[in-house]
Amino acid sequence: MWIATLADDAIQDLRPVQDLAGSGPPFQRLAALLGRGEFTACGIDAPLSVPRSVMPPGGRAALVKAVDDLPLDGRPS
């Protein structure tokens, strides 16, 4: 996983999540960064899903609907 800093639509800095400042495991530092909300956008491109054993009845469509039905809590739709 990589963290990019952009300015004027150009990458100014690119670093692996392991290089984020702070203490604790890398993904705890990433969670802290995201929790502070000091970013304009974030995204993930990963070929992963939930294990079949916890997939809701109805499969992928039911999972997508469950996520879509989550409350926005003030976030834009």
Residue pairs with C-beta under 8 A, 6 or more apart in sequence:
1 16
1 17
1 30
2 14
2 15
2 16
2 17
3 14
3 15
3 16
3 17
3 19
3 20
3 30
3 33
4 11
4 13
4 14
5 11
5 12
5 13
5 14
6 12
17 26
17 27
17 29
17 30
18 26
20 26
20 29
20 30
20 33
21 29
22 29
22 32
23 29
24 32
33 39
34 42
49 55
49 60
49 63
50 63
55 62
55 63
56 62
56 63
56 66
58 65
